[in-house]
Amino acid sequence: MALAQGEVTHGVGAAATRDTSTRIVHVAALVALLVVALAIPFVASSYRLLQFTMVVIYSIALLGLNILTGFNGQISLGHGAFYAIGAYTTAILLERTGIPYWGAIPISGAVCLVAGFLFGLPALRLEGHYLALSTFALAVATPQLLKFRALESWTGGVQGTYVSPLSAPFGLPLAGDQWLYLVALMFAIALFVLARNLLRGNTGTAIIAIRDHPVAAASMGINISLYKSLTFGVSAMYTGIAGALGALVAQFVSPDSFSIFLSLGFLVGSVIGGVASISGAVFGAFFIQFVPNFADQISKAATWAVYGAFLIGFMYLMPTGVAGAVARLLKRMRLVHRA
Amino acid sequence: MEAFLHQFLSGLANGGIYASIGLALVMIYQATHHINFAQGEQGMFSAYVALVLIQAGVPYWAAFLLALAFGFVSGVAIERIVIRPFEQAPVLSVVVVFLGLLFIINSLAGWLFTYNVQAFPSPFPAGLSGRYLSAHEIGMVGVTLLTLLVIYLFFRFTPLGLAMRAAAQNPDASRLVGIRVGWMLALGWGLAGAVGAIAAIMAAPIVYIEPNMMGGILLYGFAAALLGGINNPWGAAAGGFIVGVIENLAGAYVVGTELKLSVALVIIIVVLVTRPAGLFGYTTMTRV
């Protein structure tokens, strides 16, 4: 299935042919981005800082979805469910077991890894729209399951449950929200490097081969079932870690914050950013964090109509997402440069 | 037994609405291989048009037909203006475009007609009500069956219906024999819009009319289409009735209304895992 045609995957495949000058540009851009990202907590107001923390968290969640949907070709309309599992696991661990947050976040990731792997097993038999429906059903069922009476002593039922705020360790002169931003950023950097290495190696080639041509992949000796369900697990782990961080930011989890619109928002962010790319996750995170606010400023009465128009306009102008458009722009500049 | 029969039949009546939405989804799917996430919202908007006309004093059935015409024309217009530029776009981009449409129509309806929940009149006289079903439920089943019959006759016996089926099955060959394939797709969208409008107008007296009224119904329609087999319109219609019955019985006897949506969906997924092409769908073979 042609999920995302064209040049979007070029960053993975064509790495070897890239000349040194573009390599330098890439590294310089990454360093600049890192410096800006590290400076944000010290210059931004606390409201802006909250928004940027959410951008970092969403980019982790979207990266998880990109690995699954963009690189492996499995459509998920239900990643909000894994975000919710991550958030609730962290909330329960922090409030009931006394495990500190730096332990709770990886544990939440591990729980989601297992949950994603298990959900990935039946999903193996479903493709395209059928998989979309199953994951959609997962997303719809999530708030109802979280409200379920039998689990109420753990989840807090309809009311949800509070998560105590963080404070900076070792007597560092940082406010809680500044420290939380830096924690989220550290997790994001580690997970992005991990994703890049995963997707560039043999495993990544196998994951992409399964998307592009399952029959050929199987005849090359790739265990399709194992790779697909493992990819589901890894993808859920990313989104689950994002959910854990999200719970720490919100200091509160409740069933209705994990509605179907969260999952649809993830899909929108992923596609707008560029579904089969790593950098797309960052572009998408900016989109889902800032564009709804922007639409609200344009028209209070019909905010979502403006947002919908933005979605259609973005897809019209950049069918392969922002990352695809940027890649094409860079390529064109390089050609002009050489000519 | 009495109560069971009541739940069963009223499930069938609701199923009629899911069947109509499922049928509308399949009509668009067959022609373009896309699932129209905005189908429910298009229907909702047409229902509002009917409501405005009725409140302005237009007789019910005239308003009904005008709303159908509105559904048809707006369906054609959406295909021509919004969807056509994405003919060659990747699947996921089109999904996002549909979501964009959903947001736009939903928000416009809220803006024009307010988000207040309003009552919607039912055209069926109370004298019609029977032992197990209310008058509206009986009328609803009748309207659904009539819709299915008309659609069947249209596709089976008219030259235009034949041309539309041909355009969906083999666009290139149809173009060679002089069928305007692009317009056939637009007509399919129009028909789906009209069928969706019927579903929304029939659902409105039960769920009341408000911009989000079709959320759950669209999901069931989606489930109906997939359960019956997305490449088989009659399967989708049958799927709608099955989903309606499962939903009602699960809600009444198994888990209560709180979890009935989840349970219905779980059952559907279990069915799909054992029969991935749906109950009445056929498996497509691809040459590799």
Interface residues (C-beta under 8 A of the other chain):
Chain A: M1 A2 L3 A4 Q5 T69 I75 P122 R125 L126 E127 G128 H129 Y130 A132 L133 S134 F136 A137 V140 A141 Q144 L145 K147 F148 H213 V215 A216 L264 L267 V268 V271 I272 V275 A301 A302 T303 W304 A305 V306 Y307 G308 A309 F310 L311 I312 F314 M315 Y316 P319 T320
Chain B: Y29 I35 V82 P85 F86 A89 P90 V91 L92 S93 V94 V95 V96 V97 L99 G100 L101 L102 F103 I104 N106 S107 L108 G110 W111 L219 F222 A223 L226 I230 E258 L259 L261 S262 L265 V266 I268 I269 L272 V273 P276 V288
